[in-house]
Amino acid sequence: MHKRPRPHKISFLQYLGAGLAALILLIAAIFIGYFIGFNQAEEDLAAERNQTQQLVEQIKQIAAIDESYVSAAKPKISRQEMEIRRLKKELQALLEQERLREPVKPQHEYAPKDKEAVPPPAATRPVRPAGAPAKLVIIIDDVSYPRDVKAIQSTGLPLVMSFLPPSSRHPDSAKLAQEQNRYMIHLPLEAMDYDAEEPLTLRIGDSEETIAKRIDTLKKLFPKARYVNNHTGSKFTADEPEMEKLIRVLEKGGIQFVDSRTTAQTKVPESSRLLGIRYIGRDVFLDHQDGVENVKKQIREAVEKAKRHGTAVAIGHPRPDTIQALIESKSLLNEVDLVGIEQI
């Protein structure tokens, strides 16, 4: 006798088979969808890359058009561009110089290539008459910036500031001078050998008209100036005809030339005598050697010369050593009268 199949077992197998078939179809659908989506994404990415490439090409075309336009317009503005570039380079150089700036040394006045050179000698002068007061003028050269003025004023001494004419390096020097009760002009004159010449330096061969125009400009910039001394000038001051022209122009403008004596070959005494003008020259450089004690030694020499001859002119620079030495030498300086040039 055969047994009949159990209906519930047949039904279970059928359900199981149907479930497996459905799972297979689901997995197949997922894979098909993935590949379809991947291909679509690839197509989208390709479209985006193509669009980007088109944009890049358009930018290149625009840049090429702009470049050709600039090239076409360049001749009209080339001088302006060159001037702007020059000023930018000069400004960068100045900023770098300020960053690395060392205190000014006076050798640039008389021997810029020889740091060991001693100053040219002073002029020979008679001994002071008995009973005459001893007067000393101390000129501080190369005054150009507010920090220079502040340093000089910190001494509390009646020093004479000699200002360089304004330039792109120190545009405010004339304005600073006009804030002072007394000052003079540190006039740039041609040197034998100097790489950092000031703009509008007067040079050998300049006509008297050129010199007159320059001095007239300086009189407007420095309206209270009654004295000038030379900045560098070892070549110019050694040429007698050139100095005659300059002194003649200065005299017409009511300005006296003070010889910084940056060369032993100076012809300023001869030119002054020829024109009937009293000669005034530098006796001592205060700071041609580094160190406070060296400067103090030069201050002592200046005081001794003032006592010996009745008057003396010393020249220094707004260097920290010089300023400190002057402050520490106040008792010594009390032995003479510190005065302006107009008082000697």
C-alpha positions as CSV (number, residue, x, y, z in Angstrom):
1,M,0.0,0.0,0.0
2,H,1.6,3.3,-1.2
3,K,1.8,6.4,0.9
4,R,0.3,9.7,-0.4
5,P,2.7,12.7,-0.7
6,R,2.4,15.2,2.1
7,P,0.8,18.4,0.7
8,H,2.6,20.7,3.1
9,K,6.1,19.5,2.0
10,I,5.4,20.1,-1.7
11,S,4.1,23.5,-0.9
12,F,7.2,24.4,1.1
13,L,9.5,23.4,-1.8
14,Q,7.5,25.4,-4.2
15,Y,7.8,28.5,-1.9
16,L,11.5,27.9,-1.5
17,G,12.0,27.7,-5.3
18,A,10.0,30.8,-5.9
19,G,11.9,32.7,-3.2
20,L,15.3,31.7,-4.7
21,A,14.1,32.7,-8.2
22,A,12.9,36.1,-6.8
23,L,16.3,36.6,-5.1
24,I,18.2,35.8,-8.3
25,L,16.0,38.3,-10.2
26,L,16.6,41.0,-7.5
27,I,20.4,40.5,-7.6
28,A,20.3,40.6,-11.4
29,A,18.3,43.7,-11.3
30,I,20.7,45.4,-8.9
31,F,23.7,44.5,-11.1
32,I,21.9,45.7,-14.2
33,G,21.0,48.9,-12.5
34,Y,24.5,49.5,-11.2
35,F,26.0,49.0,-14.7
36,I,23.4,51.2,-16.2
37,G,24.1,53.9,-13.5
38,F,27.9,53.6,-13.9
39,N,27.6,54.0,-17.6
40,Q,25.4,57.0,-17.1
41,A,27.8,58.5,-14.5
42,E,30.7,57.9,-17.0
43,E,28.7,59.7,-19.6
44,D,28.0,62.6,-17.2
45,L,31.6,62.9,-16.2
46,A,32.7,62.8,-19.8
47,A,30.3,65.5,-20.6
48,E,31.6,67.6,-17.7
49,R,35.2,67.1,-18.8
50,N,34.3,68.1,-22.3
51,Q,32.5,71.2,-20.9
52,T,35.5,72.1,-18.8
53,Q,37.9,71.7,-21.7
54,Q,35.7,74.0,-23.7
55,L,35.8,76.6,-21.0
56,V,39.6,76.3,-20.7
57,E,39.9,76.9,-24.5
58,Q,37.6,79.9,-24.2
59,I,39.7,81.3,-21.4
60,K,42.9,80.8,-23.5
61,Q,41.2,82.6,-26.4
62,I,40.2,85.5,-24.2
63,A,43.6,85.7,-22.7
64,A,45.2,85.7,-26.1
65,I,42.8,88.5,-27.2
66,D,43.6,90.5,-24.0
67,E,47.4,90.0,-24.4
68,S,47.3,91.2,-28.0
69,Y,45.2,94.2,-26.9
70,V,47.8,95.0,-24.1
71,S,50.6,94.6,-26.6
72,A,48.9,96.9,-29.0
73,A,48.3,99.5,-26.3
74,K,51.7,99.1,-24.7
75,P,53.6,101.8,-26.7
76,K,51.2,104.5,-25.4
77,I,51.8,103.7,-21.8
78,S,55.3,102.2,-21.9
79,R,57.0,105.2,-20.4
80,Q,54.5,105.3,-17.5
81,E,54.9,101.6,-16.9
82,M,58.7,102.0,-16.9
83,E,58.5,104.8,-14.4
84,I,56.2,102.8,-12.2
85,R,58.5,99.8,-12.3
86,R,61.5,102.0,-11.6
87,L,59.8,103.6,-8.6
88,K,58.8,100.2,-7.3
89,K,62.3,98.9,-7.6
90,E,63.6,102.0,-5.9
91,L,61.1,101.7,-3.1
92,Q,61.9,98.0,-2.6
93,A,65.6,98.9,-2.5
94,L,65.0,101.6,0.0
95,L,62.9,99.4,2.2
96,E,65.7,96.8,2.1
97,Q,68.2,99.5,2.9
98,E,66.1,100.6,5.9
99,R,65.9,97.1,7.1
100,L,69.6,96.6,6.9
101,R,70.5,100.2,7.6
102,E,73.8,100.8,9.4
103,P,74.6,104.2,11.0
104,V,76.1,106.6,8.5
105,K,79.9,106.8,8.6
106,P,81.7,110.0,7.5
107,Q,84.1,108.3,5.2
108,H,81.5,108.6,2.5
109,E,82.2,112.3,2.5
110,Y,86.0,112.1,1.8
111,A,87.0,108.5,1.1
112,P,84.1,106.2,0.4
113,K,86.3,103.3,-0.8
114,D,88.8,103.5,2.0
115,K,87.4,102.9,5.4
116,E,90.7,103.5,7.1
117,A,91.3,107.0,5.5
118,V,91.8,109.9,8.0
119,P,90.0,113.2,7.3
120,P,91.8,115.8,5.2
121,P,93.6,118.3,7.5
122,A,92.0,121.6,8.7
123,A,93.1,124.9,7.4
124,T,96.0,126.8,9.2
125,R,94.7,129.6,11.4
126,P,96.1,132.1,13.8
127,V,96.1,131.8,17.6
128,R,93.3,133.3,19.5
129,P,93.8,136.8,20.8
130,A,94.2,137.0,24.6
131,G,90.8,137.5,26.3
132,A,88.8,136.4,23.3
133,P,86.0,133.9,23.9
134,A,86.3,130.3,22.6
135,K,83.4,129.5,20.3
136,L,82.6,126.1,18.9
137,V,80.2,125.2,16.1
138,I,79.1,121.6,15.9
139,I,77.4,120.7,12.6
140,I,75.5,117.4,12.2
141,D,75.5,116.4,8.6
142,D,73.1,114.2,6.6
143,V,70.0,115.0,8.6
144,S,67.2,113.5,6.5
145,Y,64.7,111.7,8.7
146,P,62.6,112.4,11.8
147,R,64.7,109.9,13.7
148,D,67.8,112.1,13.0
149,V,66.1,115.2,14.3
150,K,64.9,113.3,17.4
151,A,68.4,111.9,18.1
152,I,70.0,115.4,17.8
153,Q,67.5,117.0,20.0
154,S,67.9,114.3,22.6
155,T,71.4,115.8,23.4
156,G,69.9,119.0,24.7
157,L,72.8,120.9,23.0
158,P,72.6,123.7,20.5
159,L,73.8,121.7,17.5
160,V,73.5,122.9,13.9
161,M,71.5,120.5,11.7
162,S,72.6,120.3,8.1
163,F,69.8,118.8,6.0
164,L,70.2,117.0,2.7
165,P,67.9,118.3,0.0
166,P,64.7,116.2,-0.4
167,S,64.7,113.3,-2.8
168,S,62.9,110.0,-3.3
169,R,65.2,108.6,-0.6
170,H,64.2,111.3,2.0
171,P,61.3,113.3,0.7
172,D,60.5,115.1,3.9
173,S,63.9,116.6,4.7
174,A,63.0,120.2,3.8
175,K,59.7,120.0,5.9
176,L,61.7,118.8,8.8
177,A,64.2,121.6,8.4
178,Q,61.5,124.3,8.4
179,E,60.3,123.1,11.8
180,Q,63.7,124.1,13.2
181,N,64.8,127.6,14.3
182,R,68.2,127.2,12.8
183,Y,69.5,124.9,10.1
184,M,71.7,124.8,7.0
185,I,71.8,122.9,3.7
186,H,74.1,119.9,3.1
187,L,74.7,120.6,-0.5
188,P,75.6,117.6,-2.7
189,L,78.7,118.3,-4.9
190,E,80.5,116.0,-7.2
191,A,83.0,113.6,-5.6
192,M,86.1,111.9,-7.0
193,D,84.7,108.4,-6.5
194,Y,81.3,107.8,-4.9
195,D,78.6,105.3,-6.0
196,A,75.6,106.6,-4.1
197,E,75.5,110.2,-5.4
198,E,72.5,112.3,-4.3
199,P,70.0,113.3,-7.1
200,L,70.7,116.8,-8.6
201,T,74.3,116.8,-7.3
202,L,76.1,119.8,-8.8
203,R,78.9,118.6,-11.1
204,I,82.0,119.9,-12.8
205,G,81.0,121.6,-16.0
206,D,77.6,122.8,-14.8
207,S,76.9,126.3,-16.1
208,E,76.4,129.2,-13.7
209,E,72.8,129.3,-14.9
210,T,72.3,125.6,-13.9
211,I,73.9,126.3,-10.5
212,A,71.7,129.4,-10.0
213,K,68.5,127.4,-10.8
214,R,69.5,124.7,-8.3
215,I,70.3,127.2,-5.6
216,D,67.1,129.1,-6.2
217,T,65.1,125.9,-5.8
218,L,66.9,125.1,-2.6
219,K,66.2,128.6,-1.3
220,K,62.5,128.0,-1.8
221,L,62.7,124.6,0.0
222,F,64.8,126.0,2.8
223,P,63.7,129.6,3.2
224,K,65.6,130.3,6.4
225,A,68.9,128.8,5.3
226,R,71.9,131.2,5.4
227,Y,74.7,128.6,5.2
228,V,75.5,125.5,3.2
229,N,78.3,123.0,3.5
230,N,79.3,120.4,0.9
231,H,78.1,116.8,0.9
232,T,81.0,114.8,-0.6
233,G,82.4,117.3,-3.2
234,S,86.0,116.1,-3.2
235,K,86.1,116.8,-7.0
236,F,84.0,119.9,-7.2
237,T,85.7,121.8,-4.3
238,A,89.1,121.0,-5.7
239,D,88.2,123.0,-8.9
240,E,88.8,126.7,-8.3
241,P,86.7,128.0,-11.3
242,E,83.8,125.8,-10.3
243,M,83.9,127.0,-6.7
244,E,84.0,130.6,-7.9
245,K,80.8,130.1,-9.8
246,L,79.1,128.4,-6.9
247,I,80.2,131.0,-4.3
248,R,79.2,133.8,-6.5
249,V,75.7,132.4,-6.9
250,L,75.4,131.7,-3.2
251,E,76.5,135.3,-2.3
252,K,73.8,136.7,-4.6
253,G,71.3,134.7,-2.7
254,G,72.6,135.7,0.7
255,I,74.1,132.3,1.5
256,Q,77.6,131.6,2.9
257,F,79.5,128.5,1.9
258,V,81.1,126.4,4.7
259,D,83.9,124.1,3.4
260,S,83.5,120.6,4.8
261,R,87.1,120.0,3.6
262,T,86.5,116.6,2.1
263,T,89.7,116.9,0.2
264,A,93.2,118.3,1.1
265,Q,93.2,119.8,-2.4
266,T,90.2,122.1,-1.7
267,K,90.3,125.4,-3.5
268,V,87.5,127.0,-1.5
269,P,90.0,129.2,0.4
270,E,91.4,130.6,-2.8
271,S,88.0,131.1,-4.4
272,S,86.7,132.8,-1.3
273,R,89.7,135.2,-1.1
274,L,89.4,136.0,-4.8
275,L,85.7,137.0,-4.3
276,G,86.4,138.9,-1.1
277,I,84.5,136.5,1.1
278,R,85.6,135.2,4.5
279,Y,86.6,131.6,4.5
280,I,84.9,129.2,7.0
281,G,86.1,125.5,7.0
282,R,85.8,122.4,9.0
283,D,88.4,121.8,11.7
284,V,87.5,118.4,13.1
285,F,85.5,115.4,12.0
286,L,84.0,113.9,15.2
287,D,83.0,110.4,14.1
288,H,85.4,109.0,11.4
289,Q,86.2,106.2,13.9
290,D,83.6,104.0,15.5
291,G,83.1,104.0,19.3
292,V,81.9,106.5,21.8
293,E,85.4,107.0,23.3
294,N,86.8,107.8,19.9
295,V,84.2,110.4,19.3
296,K,84.8,111.9,22.7
297,K,88.5,112.2,21.8
298,Q,87.5,114.2,18.7
299,I,85.2,116.4,20.8
300,R,88.2,117.2,23.1
301,E,90.2,118.1,20.0
302,A,87.5,120.4,18.8
303,V,87.3,122.1,22.2
304,E,91.1,122.5,22.3
305,K,91.0,124.1,18.8
306,A,88.3,126.5,19.8
307,K,90.4,127.6,22.7
308,R,93.5,127.8,20.7
309,H,92.1,129.8,17.7
310,G,89.0,131.4,19.2
311,T,86.7,129.5,17.0
312,A,86.4,126.0,15.6
313,V,84.0,124.0,13.4
314,A,83.3,120.4,14.1
315,I,81.3,118.0,11.9
316,G,79.5,114.8,13.0
317,H,76.7,112.6,11.9
318,P,73.5,111.4,13.6
319,R,75.0,108.1,14.6
320,P,74.3,106.5,18.0
321,D,78.0,106.7,19.0
322,T,78.2,110.4,18.1
323,I,74.9,111.2,20.0
324,Q,76.0,109.3,23.1
325,A,79.5,110.9,23.1
326,L,78.0,114.4,22.9
327,I,75.7,113.7,25.8
328,E,78.6,112.3,27.9
329,S,80.8,115.3,27.0
330,K,78.5,118.1,28.2
331,S,80.8,119.1,31.0
332,L,83.7,119.4,28.6
333,L,81.6,121.4,26.1
334,N,80.8,123.8,28.9
335,E,84.4,125.1,28.6
336,V,83.5,126.8,25.3
337,D,80.5,128.6,23.9
338,L,78.5,126.3,21.6
339,V,77.2,128.6,18.9
340,G,75.7,128.8,15.4
341,I,77.9,129.7,12.4
342,E,76.5,133.2,12.4
343,Q,78.3,133.8,15.7
344,I,81.8,133.1,14.7
